[in-house]
């Protein structure tokens, strides 16, 4: 996994209740994942949120995969 992608995810206690966000913006990882789950493409998301880059969307996926991996390790 490209660790530079994960550096795009920021967590600030005073922003969006401390939820993981993209590059300090107010767009959360969960927002992006929900858009993808609803069927939106990367191109559609970037068109709706021009401050995002396609690598931001990949960073959300990488963050979710890493969190899942850690969760599975903690119960094993």
Backbone as CSV, one residue per row, in Angstrom:
resi,resn,N_x,N_y,N_z,CA_x,CA_y,CA_z,C_x,C_y,C_z
1,UNK,0.844,-1.189,0.000,0.000,0.000,0.000,0.882,1.242,0.000
2,UNK,0.480,2.235,-0.722,1.224,3.485,-0.825,0.947,4.330,0.419
3,UNK,1.958,4.448,1.294,1.757,5.193,2.535,1.519,6.674,2.288
4,UNK,1.938,7.195,1.123,1.674,8.609,0.831,0.176,8.868,0.698
5,UNK,-0.579,7.854,0.298,-2.036,8.017,0.233,-2.599,8.237,1.631
6,UNK,-2.120,7.460,2.594,-2.645,7.577,3.957,-2.324,8.935,4.577
7,UNK,-1.271,9.585,4.108,-0.924,10.911,4.625,-1.956,11.961,4.225
8,UNK,-2.801,11.653,3.263,-3.858,12.575,2.849,-5.014,12.612,3.860
9,UNK,-5.059,11.632,4.746,-6.138,11.544,5.729,-5.686,12.221,7.011
10,UNK,-6.496,13.169,7.481,-6.161,13.917,8.693,-7.271,13.747,9.719
11,UNK,-6.860,13.819,10.980,-7.831,13.756,12.076,-7.553,14.935,12.990
12,UNK,-8.546,15.814,13.102,-8.449,16.998,13.947,-9.631,16.992,14.899
13,UNK,-9.361,17.015,16.217,-10.451,16.916,17.202,-11.583,17.929,16.995
14,UNK,-11.272,19.145,16.555,-12.291,20.175,16.408,-12.989,20.203,15.059
15,UNK,-12.624,19.298,14.186,-13.207,19.311,12.842,-14.009,18.037,12.629
16,UNK,-15.281,18.205,12.285,-16.187,17.076,12.018,-16.151,16.042,13.150
17,UNK,-16.097,16.539,14.378,-16.105,15.696,15.590,-14.951,14.703,15.625
18,UNK,-13.830,15.065,15.027,-12.655,14.215,15.062,-12.673,13.060,14.081
19,UNK,-13.631,13.076,13.160,-13.684,12.009,12.148,-12.538,12.181,11.161
20,UNK,-12.035,11.081,10.600,-10.986,11.183,9.590,-11.486,11.958,8.368
21,UNK,-10.728,12.984,7.999,-11.078,13.845,6.864,-9.983,13.789,5.812
22,UNK,-10.265,14.370,4.684,-9.324,14.400,3.574,-8.577,15.724,3.568
23,UNK,-7.264,15.644,3.716,-6.359,16.806,3.634,-6.842,18.023,4.421
24,UNK,-7.412,17.801,5.582,-7.856,18.913,6.413,-9.146,19.558,5.951
25,UNK,-9.725,19.049,4.884,-11.016,19.562,4.414,-12.119,19.055,5.348
26,UNK,-13.325,19.479,5.136,-14.444,19.029,5.962,-15.162,17.822,5.347
27,UNK,-14.540,17.204,4.379,-15.096,16.011,3.734,-14.476,14.803,4.420
28,UNK,-15.334,13.949,4.990,-14.827,12.806,5.744,-14.606,11.591,4.845
29,UNK,-13.792,10.690,5.367,-13.565,9.414,4.691,-14.899,8.698,4.532
30,UNK,-15.709,8.704,5.586,-16.995,7.993,5.507,-17.921,8.620,4.471
31,UNK,-17.867,9.937,4.292,-18.668,10.580,3.235,-18.315,9.968,1.883
32,UNK,-17.023,9.920,1.593,-16.562,9.417,0.294,-16.915,7.945,0.126
33,UNK,-16.715,7.158,1.176,-17.043,5.737,1.088,-18.541,5.534,0.842
34,UNK,-19.372,6.356,1.466,-20.816,6.258,1.237,-21.169,6.613,-0.198
35,UNK,-20.510,7.629,-0.767,-20.770,7.984,-2.167,-20.400,6.824,-3.081
36,UNK,-19.244,6.206,-2.815,-18.821,5.063,-3.627,-19.791,3.900,-3.474
37,UNK,-20.225,3.640,-2.249,-21.166,2.540,-1.999,-22.502,2.789,-2.685
38,UNK,-22.858,4.058,-2.843,-24.115,4.403,-3.511,-24.005,4.305,-5.029
39,UNK,-22.786,4.036,-5.521,-22.619,3.857,-6.957,-21.965,5.008,-7.696
40,UNK,-21.593,6.065,-6.984,-20.924,7.180,-7.659,-19.531,6.744,-8.087
41,UNK,-19.083,7.264,-9.219,-17.726,6.994,-9.683,-16.774,8.053,-9.125
42,UNK,-15.476,7.780,-9.223,-14.487,8.775,-8.809,-14.705,10.083,-9.566
43,UNK,-14.964,9.979,-10.846,-15.153,11.177,-11.677,-16.357,11.981,-11.199
44,UNK,-17.449,11.309,-10.864,-18.646,12.005,-10.377,-18.385,12.684,-9.032
45,UNK,-17.659,12.010,-8.152,-17.368,12.600,-6.843,-16.509,13.841,-7.004
46,UNK,-15.477,13.751,-7.819,-14.599,14.904,-8.043,-15.361,16.038,-8.722
47,UNK,-16.298,15.712,-9.596,-17.110,16.758,-10.239,-17.988,17.469,-9.212
48,UNK,-18.536,16.716,-8.254,-19.380,17.315,-7.215,-18.563,18.055,-6.155
49,UNK,-17.331,17.617,-5.944,-16.455,18.215,-4.930,-15.112,18.530,-5.583
50,UNK,-15.018,19.652,-6.313,-13.814,19.954,-7.089,-12.551,20.126,-6.245
51,UNK,-12.709,20.310,-4.930,-11.529,20.429,-4.077,-10.859,19.069,-3.851
52,UNK,-11.556,17.990,-4.210,-10.995,16.646,-4.093,-10.210,16.272,-5.337
53,UNK,-9.261,15.378,-5.138,-8.489,14.801,-6.234,-8.765,13.305,-6.246
54,UNK,-8.525,12.672,-7.366,-8.781,11.229,-7.457,-7.943,10.457,-6.445
55,UNK,-6.726,10.927,-6.155,-5.911,10.266,-5.133,-6.539,10.372,-3.743
56,UNK,-7.330,11.398,-3.499,-8.037,11.502,-2.215,-9.019,10.344,-2.055
57,UNK,-9.686,9.997,-3.129,-10.648,8.897,-3.084,-9.920,7.582,-2.852
58,UNK,-8.799,7.398,-3.531,-7.994,6.190,-3.293,-7.461,6.165,-1.870
59,UNK,-7.156,7.329,-1.321,-6.697,7.405,0.069,-7.792,6.940,1.032
60,UNK,-9.026,7.274,0.736,-10.149,6.820,1.574,-10.251,5.302,1.543
61,UNK,-10.105,4.729,0.379,-10.150,3.267,0.259,-8.976,2.629,0.991
62,UNK,-7.793,3.202,0.858,-6.615,2.671,1.547,-6.780,2.776,3.059
63,UNK,-7.338,3.890,3.521,-7.573,4.088,4.958,-8.550,3.039,5.486
64,UNK,-9.621,2.810,4.760,-10.615,1.818,5.171,-10.005,0.414,5.181
65,UNK,-9.203,0.099,4.192,-8.560,-1.220,4.134,-7.598,-1.395,5.301
66,UNK,-6.840,-0.369,5.610,-5.895,-0.430,6.733,-6.627,-0.586,8.056
67,UNK,-7.717,0.141,8.214,-8.511,0.036,9.452,-9.092,-1.368,9.591
68,UNK,-9.561,-1.935,8.512,-10.094,-3.301,8.515,-9.003,-4.305,8.874
69,UNK,-7.818,-4.122,8.298,-6.705,-5.014,8.593,-6.356,-4.978,10.073
70,UNK,-6.294,-3.755,10.642,-5.982,-3.621,12.072,-7.064,-4.243,12.943
71,UNK,-8.307,-4.083,12.560,-9.407,-4.662,13.314,-9.289,-6.184,13.354
72,UNK,-9.023,-6.780,12.207,-8.885,-8.237,12.141,-7.688,-8.727,12.948
73,UNK,-6.599,-7.975,12.938,-5.433,-8.352,13.721,-5.725,-8.292,15.216
74,UNK,-6.558,-7.353,15.622,-6.833,-7.182,17.053,-7.717,-8.299,17.609
75,UNK,-8.484,-8.949,16.773,-9.340,-10.035,17.256,-8.720,-11.413,17.041
76,UNK,-7.616,-11.450,16.313,-6.968,-12.741,16.033,-6.093,-13.185,17.172
